[in-house]
């Protein structure tokens, strides 16, 4: 009898030990997984900084992309990227804000709204190379040549779903009392949206635009089939235009050391720009939250 | 909720012109925003149809065989999608084998293990991984990670796993660093932030009283996560994994750099291969015949269909938890 009790107790002990051990193991592995993730982040960032910083020089921003084997800068590529990203934001943002407004203000609970939301979410994570092919078929093939305009349109299809999503979410956060108060005063709805809701959610909507800009500034695949590249200044928006990601891609794949250095410098600038945008949008979101 | 009221015409008072104008503007605004929302729908449908249209020559020339033919010959103009499809699936599979357990571990760390002050900065750092442009992953992969694999990992795998019976053929080959294993690892790193952030977000939505009750009867942290948190969030976690899978299948630039661009079908993970996205990115501007170009666009169409299905499943799974009252991304 006594023996059995002791046996039971030791059984309990060993089970307890086993459970403690499993728990301990899970905690160790969870921590290890996090360190594993951070390890790659550190390695990639370190590579970008250690290879990009030495290659950074003033000529990068004053000289054009060089012919094979020669040294030069990335001036036309930076200019092209700024022009096309700017255009993409100009095209994508108004449409995105309007669609987001529709989802939040006119179709919050409707079937059609749910469908659009679903489609938008898919567009949001659709492979960017698919967007590139789409715009190739839509514009490049129709016009017969690659162009900066096609590049901007391709990028705007990446901006669009990001802005739709954030606008929809931000507008939904606004308390309905604010809408009711304005409507009760007899303000027409479009003015309520424009003068009350947009103002209240301004920081959130701007955050969405910044996030979209961060996403497109390193985007390469869609530009490969639309804007292509140009060793010189593009004379108009209907010509192929140089841009940083495609130049990085071509130079990194080339056999020249000069070009590798230029690619790393470009990679460094793009990465820093994207990370800064990420920090800025976070800060803006935080500021908007504290404001309430 | 915001339908504007129109009075029946018969008892309409002589209308104030201003009211009429407002009413007109309201309608105009409504049409405009509805149009923009519909545009999102049209964009997706347009993408699908334009690629089907662009790929029609390939589909009509090669028929269904396009799907499983391993030919890829620009000179004889014979194209088949087998090698790119195989490469896409294998690299995505390797990526998921790495990313799923790691992401789960990260979510576990960020919700249960880490002290509160550490959670926000570590979560932000992991999300930085998602912000790095894919071309940077590609350059890092080509110039840093490929030589590392060629020197340290590939020879070891070839020597120790190569002679084994069943898995052996997977690990035989010249240690050049380029190949499906390298691409799969890089993809895995890239999708970790996507899966882990969804998993972390849904773990947080588990009602506190459920977890507290489990702790109160003496469960360990691991038991609470495995038996309470995970079953509660299962559908959303699967949704997050599918979201990551969608990313891995369609990722282009990173894979293009490290895959090696070879159209030879091989079992070895250490030899160069190809994926749908990498094939398109590498060869699009070189396509010199219309059937070549059409085959590349047809590949794009296949990729679109596959990612559409994967992402649709992801969204449906994610919305299941949201409907139960939690909020997910």
Boltz contact constraints between the chains, C-beta under 6 A:
constraints:
  - contact:
      token1: [A, 19]
      token2: [B, 220]
      max_distance: 6.0
  - contact:
      token1: [A, 22]
      token2: [B, 222]
      max_distance: 6.0
  - contact:
      token1: [A, 23]
      token2: [B, 220]
      max_distance: 6.0
  - contact:
      token1: [A, 23]
      token2: [B, 221]
      max_distance: 6.0
  - contact:
      token1: [A, 23]
      token2: [B, 222]
      max_distance: 6.0
  - contact:
      token1: [A, 26]
      token2: [B, 222]
      max_distance: 6.0
  - contact:
      token1: [A, 27]
      token2: [B, 113]
      max_distance: 6.0
  - contact:
      token1: [A, 29]
      token2: [B, 105]
      max_distance: 6.0
  - contact:
      token1: [A, 30]
      token2: [B, 105]
      max_distance: 6.0
  - contact:
      token1: [A, 30]
      token2: [B, 108]
      max_distance: 6.0
  - contact:
      token1: [A, 30]
      token2: [B, 109]
      max_distance: 6.0
  - contact:
      token1: [A, 30]
      token2: [B, 113]
      max_distance: 6.0
  - contact:
      token1: [A, 31]
      token2: [B, 109]
      max_distance: 6.0
  - contact:
      token1: [A, 33]
      token2: [B, 102]
      max_distance: 6.0
  - contact:
      token1: [A, 33]
      token2: [B, 105]
      max_distance: 6.0
  - contact:
      token1: [A, 33]
      token2: [B, 106]
      max_distance: 6.0
  - contact:
      token1: [A, 34]
      token2: [B, 106]
      max_distance: 6.0
  - contact:
      token1: [A, 34]
      token2: [B, 109]
      max_distance: 6.0
  - contact:
      token1: [A, 36]
      token2: [B, 102]
      max_distance: 6.0
  - contact:
      token1: [A, 37]
      token2: [B, 106]
      max_distance: 6.0
  - contact:
      token1: [A, 37]
      token2: [B, 126]
      max_distance: 6.0
  - contact:
      token1: [A, 37]
      token2: [B, 192]
      max_distance: 6.0
  - contact:
      token1: [A, 38]
      token2: [B, 125]
      max_distance: 6.0
  - contact:
      token1: [A, 40]
      token2: [B, 189]
      max_distance: 6.0
  - contact:
      token1: [A, 41]
      token2: [B, 129]
      max_distance: 6.0
  - contact:
      token1: [A, 44]
      token2: [B, 140]
      max_distance: 6.0
  - contact:
      token1: [A, 47]
      token2: [B, 140]
      max_distance: 6.0
  - contact:
      token1: [A, 47]
      token2: [B, 144]
      max_distance: 6.0
  - contact:
      token1: [A, 95]
      token2: [B, 36]
      max_distance: 6.0
  - contact:
      token1: [A, 98]
      token2: [B, 33]
      max_distance: 6.0
  - contact:
      token1: [A, 98]
      token2: [B, 36]
      max_distance: 6.0
  - contact:
      token1: [A, 99]
      token2: [B, 36]
      max_distance: 6.0
  - contact:
      token1: [A, 99]
      token2: [B, 37]
      max_distance: 6.0
  - contact:
      token1: [A, 99]
      token2: [B, 40]
      max_distance: 6.0
  - contact:
      token1: [A, 101]
      token2: [B, 33]
      max_distance: 6.0
  - contact:
      token1: [A, 102]
      token2: [B, 33]
      max_distance: 6.0
  - contact:
      token1: [A, 102]
      token2: [B, 34]
      max_distance: 6.0
  - contact:
      token1: [A, 102]
      token2: [B, 37]
      max_distance: 6.0
  - contact:
      token1: [A, 116]
      token2: [B, 37]
      max_distance: 6.0
  - contact:
      token1: [A, 116]
      token2: [B, 40]
      max_distance: 6.0
  - contact:
      token1: [A, 116]
      token2: [B, 41]
      max_distance: 6.0
  - contact:
      token1: [A, 118]
      token2: [B, 315]
      max_distance: 6.0
  - contact:
      token1: [A, 119]
      token2: [B, 40]
      max_distance: 6.0
  - contact:
      token1: [A, 119]
      token2: [B, 41]
      max_distance: 6.0
  - contact:
      token1: [A, 119]
      token2: [B, 44]
      max_distance: 6.0
  - contact:
      token1: [A, 120]
      token2: [B, 40]
      max_distance: 6.0
  - contact:
      token1: [A, 121]
      token2: [B, 315]
      max_distance: 6.0
  - contact:
      token1: [A, 122]
      token2: [B, 311]
      max_distance: 6.0
  - contact:
      token1: [A, 123]
      token2: [B, 44]
      max_distance: 6.0
  - contact:
      token1: [A, 125]
      token2: [B, 246]
      max_distance: 6.0
  - contact:
      token1: [A, 125]
      token2: [B, 311]
      max_distance: 6.0
  - contact:
      token1: [A, 127]
      token2: [B, 250]
      max_distance: 6.0
  - contact:
      token1: [A, 127]
      token2: [B, 307]
      max_distance: 6.0
  - contact:
      token1: [A, 129]
      token2: [B, 252]
      max_distance: 6.0
  - contact:
      token1: [A, 129]
      token2: [B, 277]
      max_distance: 6.0
  - contact:
      token1: [A, 129]
      token2: [B, 280]
      max_distance: 6.0
  - contact:
      token1: [A, 130]
      token2: [B, 300]
      max_distance: 6.0
  - contact:
      token1: [A, 130]
      token2: [B, 304]
      max_distance: 6.0
  - contact:
      token1: [A, 133]
      token2: [B, 51]
      max_distance: 6.0
  - contact:
      token1: [A, 133]
      token2: [B, 297]
      max_distance: 6.0
  - contact:
      token1: [A, 133]
      token2: [B, 300]
      max_distance: 6.0
  - contact:
      token1: [A, 134]
      token2: [B, 47]
      max_distance: 6.0
  - contact:
      token1: [A, 134]
      token2: [B, 50]
      max_distance: 6.0
  - contact:
      token1: [A, 137]
      token2: [B, 50]
      max_distance: 6.0
  - contact:
      token1: [A, 137]
      token2: [B, 54]
      max_distance: 6.0
  - contact:
      token1: [A, 138]
      token2: [B, 50]
      max_distance: 6.0
  - contact:
      token1: [A, 188]
      token2: [B, 22]
      max_distance: 6.0
  - contact:
      token1: [A, 188]
      token2: [B, 26]
      max_distance: 6.0
  - contact:
      token1: [A, 189]
      token2: [B, 2]
      max_distance: 6.0
  - contact:
      token1: [A, 189]
      token2: [B, 26]
      max_distance: 6.0
  - contact:
      token1: [A, 190]
      token2: [B, 25]
      max_distance: 6.0
  - contact:
      token1: [A, 190]
      token2: [B, 26]
      max_distance: 6.0
  - contact:
      token1: [A, 190]
      token2: [B, 29]
      max_distance: 6.0
  - contact:
      token1: [A, 218]
      token2: [B, 133]
      max_distance: 6.0
  - contact:
      token1: [A, 218]
      token2: [B, 135]
      max_distance: 6.0
  - contact:
      token1: [A, 220]
      token2: [B, 135]
      max_distance: 6.0
  - contact:
      token1: [A, 220]
      token2: [B, 253]
      max_distance: 6.0
  - contact:
      token1: [A, 221]
      token2: [B, 252]
      max_distance: 6.0
  - contact:
      token1: [A, 221]
      token2: [B, 281]
      max_distance: 6.0
  - contact:
      token1: [A, 224]
      token2: [B, 281]
      max_distance: 6.0
  - contact:
      token1: [A, 225]
      token2: [B, 284]
      max_distance: 6.0
  - contact:
      token1: [A, 245]
      token2: [B, 135]
      max_distance: 6.0
  - contact:
      token1: [A, 248]
      token2: [B, 135]
      max_distance: 6.0
  - contact:
      token1: [A, 252]
      token2: [B, 139]
      max_distance: 6.0
  - contact:
      token1: [A, 267]
      token2: [B, 136]
      max_distance: 6.0
  - contact:
      token1: [A, 267]
      token2: [B, 139]
      max_distance: 6.0
  - contact:
      token1: [A, 271]
      token2: [B, 136]
      max_distance: 6.0
  - contact:
      token1: [A, 274]
      token2: [B, 131]
      max_distance: 6.0
  - contact:
      token1: [A, 278]
      token2: [B, 131]
      max_distance: 6.0
